[in-house]
Amino acid sequence: GMVLKDGVKMSKSKGNVVSPAEIISKYGADTARLFILFAAPPERDLEWNDQGVEGCFRFLNRVWRLVASYQAKVKATEPTNDAFSSADKELRRLIHATIKKVTEDVGERFNLNTAISTIMEMVNGLYHYRDSVSLDAQNLGLVKKGLKSLVLLLAPFAPHISEELWESLGEAFSVHKNKWPKYDPASLEMDEVNVVVQVNGKLRDKIDVPRGIEQSELKDKVLAEPKIAKYLEGKQIIKVIIVPEKLVNIVIK
């Protein structure tokens, strides 16, 4: 696709060209590269946006601050398979889901913009874990796994900052000589599933239940939900249709 500015194709004759040297001088080469890859898929037109450039710059700074906040804590830490808390499990799932999505976006679909968006969501998740779980309860081995995966995934899009971050985590030169991370399918499984609850085919609620819950237990749990109970008052239950771990439909008259 073409590069546009204010809806018009960039060209010297129109005098609307943005100098890469100016962008690199102000924000760095990684920001310029990241914005171009993030702004649009390769086959579509790219609308140049100064705010978008600044947004990519802020994102890279967020990544830098995140790694810096953990640098001393995780440098000598090794990944662990000890018991995980619910927050640990959610972070582990996020790490492996991100690796899976970015791998597929880059290697199979060439959707570089969505790959970068997924990496941004991973950074948000790592910040959420850092800020919501007390330090003494955090699984630093898992955090290190997340940070290393983050830097490896970011490296093709922002190679210079990734090299610096890789070294700051105590890893050997160079990040670009390391293997692409692999995801663990088992880590993508969630302990709970979200079940849709309908009454006469109309959506009335959604509830989280343990994976593998027995149908009788699921039925009792749904019927006891206050949001559902009000629709059943004075009604006769004809049958309860259950699609395991997906849907419960209560038929009444």
Disulfide bonds with the S-S distance in Angstrom:
none
